[in-house]
């Protein structure tokens, strides 16, 4: 029952930060990723939302912080987070996340900027559930082993959260596996136990927060998540609230992690990630660029299919003209006379396995001027010009050049 309630009213905060002082791969000599921490004191508490803070965006990322727009399942990424003083106008600074005001099922997430993928780690943060804007309940936690820096139901990942009902004085754990995006699967559900048998061991317990009162802001609690191979442990104030072993290969890889919240009004402080890996995550290489050739008809280009690509984007003079799964592109008759530079990019079907390719070497496609365009003094050509206007394109000259765009 609690799993269903959590899914309906989910408030997820998985807090992941790249260190303000170094990009994940800034030091090539490192054999493992560096640890990260952020107490939020380095940012201005100026009343602006975090997506307006350039310094914040250097260390954290989501689609909006990376320069994109709110869209789809990531539709509530703006107007949620601010850097504020914990006690008003001075002193300790915290990250205030409020998507309870947005409405039910409003989900927010941020993760470390850059290629920050880990398999084994201990991560945590100080957490305070507020009541001013809170709804009936809210939750927060960490999503990890993610194949993309996206909404938790938009990618393969594990999700370990804690939830507070505003009227309660205790916090309950909620832990899930999400297979390739889609619905959350609660480790505590009988269906999961039946499906995975001895491969799944799970125990959980609620935590009664000392000095807490119904309907009031909760005291600060320390959230901690330990991930070691296929064993995951979640703590509140060093009290073990979830203990899980999930012995499957589905999540056995270096993945992204994120700080998330849904329908919550919370304060976050002193976030950290301590890496326990003994090696760096594997480098995700780019797909090879397509080798583009002129079609036999002189009016198209073609290329061989690239393993790992499901789409191809055609550029003419630097502008996208078409994206499709075809390995051939036929030129339109609307191109203006003159030379046009044509390139193709292979689009990865799984950016966790391979990145999009670089643009291909340029192919120069030359459109010859029609007789009406080449007539002197602005006079129209012979009467057959209009009739043969479309045939003038049959005289198009296309030549490939070996120059490759870098």
N, C-alpha and C positions, 0 to 999 in steps of 0.2 A: 504494500500500500504506500509506504513512504517513498518508494522509488517512483511510483506513478505521480504522486503529489509533487515530488521534486522536479520531475520532467515537465509537468504542466506549468509550474511556477518557477522554473529554473533561474537561479541568479548566480552566474559563474564568474569568479575572479581568479584567473590564473596569472600570476604576476611574474613576468620574466624580463630581465633587464640585461642588456649588454653594458659592461662597465663603462662609465663616462670617460675613463682614462685610456681605453684601448679598444680597438675593433677586434672581433673574435680571431681574425687571422692576421692581425697587424704584425705580430712577431713570428716570422717564418721558422725561427729556431725552436719554438715551443713544440714539445712532443704531445701535449694535450691542450685543450682549451683552458684559458685562464678562468679563475673564479670571478664572480661578479657580485657587486653589491650596490645598493642605492638607498640612501636615507632621505632623498628628495630635498635636502637642504641647499643644494647647488642651484636650484631653479628659483625664479622670481615668483612670489605669491602676489601676482598682479591682477587676479580676478579673471584672467583669460583661460579658455579651455586649452587642454594640452595640445590639441591639433594646431593651435596657433603659436606654440612655443618651439622655436627652431632647435633650441638646445635639448629639449626633451626628445624631439624626433631623432636626434643623433644617437640616442641610446635605446629607445623603444621603437617598436614598429607594429603596424597593422596596415590594412589597405589604405586607410585615410592618412596615417602618419607617413606612409611611403609615397604620398602624392596622388593616390587614387580617390575614387568617390564611394560613398555609401551605396551598396547595391545588394540585392538578393538577401541571403541569410546574414549578411554583414551590414544590414540596413540601419543599425543604431550605433554607429561608431563616433558620431559627433555630439558635442554638447553633453558629455558624460563626466569627464574627468577634469579636475582643477588642482593645482598646488595651493594649499591653504595653510595658515597657521593653526595648529591644533587648538590653541586656546584663544583664538581671535586675531589679534593684531601683531603679535610678536612671539618669539620663542621657537619651539620645534615646528618644523614644516612636515606636512603629510600629504599623501595623495588622496583626495576625496573623490570617490566614484559614486555617482547617483544615477542609476538608470531605473530606479523605482518610480521616479516622476514621469518617465517616458510611458510607462504602462506595462502590463503583463507581458511576459515572454520577451522583454527587451534584453538583448544579450550584448555584452561588451568584452573585448579581449585585447591585450597588448602582449607582445613578446619581445625578446631581445633583438636589436637591430643586427643585421648582417647574417652570415651563415653560422648560426649558433645552434648546433645539433649535438645532443648528448644522449648517452644510453644509461649511464650510472651516475647518480648525483644525490646530494641532499639539498633541498631548497626550502625556503620558509619566509615568513613575513609576520609582522604584527598586524592584527586585525581587530577592528572595532565595529560592531553592528550598531548603526544609528537608528533612531525612530522618527525623526522629524518628517522625512518624506517616505518612510518605509510603508510597504503594503502589508499584507497578511504574513508574508514570509520572504526571505531572500537568502541567497547562497553565494559562496565564494570558494575558490580553490585553484588548483593547478591542473592544466591539461598538458600531457607529455607524450613522447614518442609520436609526435605529429608528423605527417608527411608533407604538410603545408602550413603556412602561417595563416590559418583561416578559422572560421567558426568551428566549434567542436563537432557539429554534425556535418561538416563539409570535408572531413578528411579522416583517415585512419588515426586513431589516438586512444589513449587512456585518460580518464577524467576522474580526479579525486577531489571532492568538494565537501564543504560543511554548510549546513543550513540552520537558520534560526527562524522560528515562528515568533513574531513580535510579542505575543502574549506569554511566551515561554521563557524560562530562565536556563534552559539547556540548549546545547547545540548537537545536532545529529549528523553523522557522516553519510555521504552518498557517493558511491564509487561505481564507475561504468567503464565498459569497453565499447568503442564505436568502430565497427568494421567497415573500412573504405567509405566513410561518410554514411549518413542515415541515422536510424534510431539508436538511442542509448540502450545498452543492455546492462542491467543492474547486477553486479556480482552477487547480491544477496537473494536474487530471485531463484525460485525452484527450477525454472526452465534453464537457467545457466548451469546450475548444479547438475541437472539431468543431462544436458548437452555435453559437458566437458568432463564429468566424472572426477576421477582422481587428479586430473590436470588442474583442477580448480580447488583451492582451499581458501576459505574466507571467514573472517570473524569481525564483528564490529560492536561498538558500544557508544552510547550517548554520553556527553560530557556536561555535567551541571556546573555552570560557571559561578565561582564564588562571588558573593556580594552583588549578584545580579538581581534585578527586579522586573516583574512583568510589565511590559509596555514602556520600559525606560531604556535609554542607551546602555549597551552592555559595557562592562570593563574591557580593557584590552586583553586579548588572548594571543598566544604565540602558536601560529600554524607551522607545522614542519612535515615535510614529505621526504621519506628515504626510499630511493629506487636502487635496487641492487639485483641485476640480472632479471629474473622473473618474479622477484619478491618485492612487494610494495607495502610500506607502512606509513600511516598518517597519524600525526599527534596533534593534540591541543594542550598547551602548557605541560608538555612531556607525558600527557595521559594518552595511551594508545587507543585511538578511536576506530582504526581500520587496519587489519592485518591480512594481506592477500598474497597468495602464490598462484600465478597463472602461467602454467608451463605449456605455452604454445609458441609456435614460430611467427605467428602473425604480427607480433609487436617486438620482434628481436632485431632491432636496428637502431642506429643513431637517428634521433628525431628532434624536431623543434619542440619547444615548450612555451606555455603562455600563462599569463595572469588573467583570469576571467571573472566576470560577475554578471548576474542576471536578476533583474527586478530587485536590486539591492541598493541600500544607502549605507555605504561603509567608508571607513578610513583605513588606509594601508600605510605602513611605515617599515623601515629597516628590512627591505627585501634583499635576499641573498641566494646565490647558487654556488655550491661547493662541488666542483667536478671530481668524480671518483673514477673516471675512465683512465685507462693506461695508454691510450692512443688517440690521435685526432680522428674525427669523423672522415669517412672517405670523401674525396673531392667529387663533386657532381660536374661532369664534363659536358661541354656543348655537343650537340649533334653535328655531324659533318655538314658542310654547306652543300646544297644541290649543285650539280654540274649542269649548267643550262646550255642547251643547243638550239639552233634555229630549226624549225620544222621544215619538212620537205616542201611544203606549199609556200614557204616564204612569208606566211602571214601568222605564224604562231611560234611559240617556244615550247620546249619539252625538257624533261629531266627524269632521271631514274628515281624510284621510290627509296626513301631513307628509312632504314629500320629504326623504330622508336618514334617516328613522326606520324601523326594522324591528319595533319593539315599542312598546307603550304600557302604562304602569303606572297603575292606578286606586287612588286613596287615598280612604278613608272615615274621617272624623274623624282624619286624620293617619296612619292605619295602611294599609299596603299590603294590598289585598284580592285583586288579580289583575294579572298581567302576561301579555299575549298580543299577537298581531299583528292582532287585531280592532279595528275602529273603533266598537264598540258594547259597552256593558256593561249587563246586565240585573240589577236589584237582587234580592237574595235575600229570601225571606220571613222570614228569621231576624232581621232588623234590629229593634231595640227601638223602642218608640213614642217619638216626639219628632223633633226636627230633627237631621239629619246633614249635615255639610259634605263635599262630594264634589269631588275634583280629579283631573286627569289629567296625566301627564308623558310626553312623547315621548322614547323611548330611541334614541340614535344608533346606526346600524349601523356607523359607523366614527368613533371619537372622535378620530382624527387629522384628520378633515375637519370635524367639527362635534361639539360637546358636547351632552349631554342638555339638553332644554329646561327652563325653569323650570316650576313647577306652573301649571296653568291657573287662570283665575278660578274662584272657588268657585261651586258649584251647591248650593243648600240643598234637601235631600230630606226631606220631613216624613212620618213614619209616624203615621197616626191610631191612637189607642188602640182596641182591640177593645172590644165591649160588656162583656165580663167584666172587663176592666181598669178600666172607668169606673164599674162598679156601686158604689154607696155601701155602707159598713159591711162590706165584704168579701163581700157576698152575691153569689152567682152570678146571672148574667143569665137571661133567658128560655131555655127549652130549646133554642132555635134557635141560641144563641151558638156552641156547639161546632161545630155543623154548618156554620155560616157563618164560622167563625174565619178561614179562609184568604181568604174573600171580603172580610173586613174590610179587608185590604190593598188591595183594589180602590179603597178610599176614600182611598188615600194621596194626599197633595197634594205636588207638587214644584214648586218655584219657583226660577228662576235669579236670582242677584243679581250685580250688576256688580262687586262688590268683588274685586280681584285680590290674591292673596297675593304678597307680595314676599319 
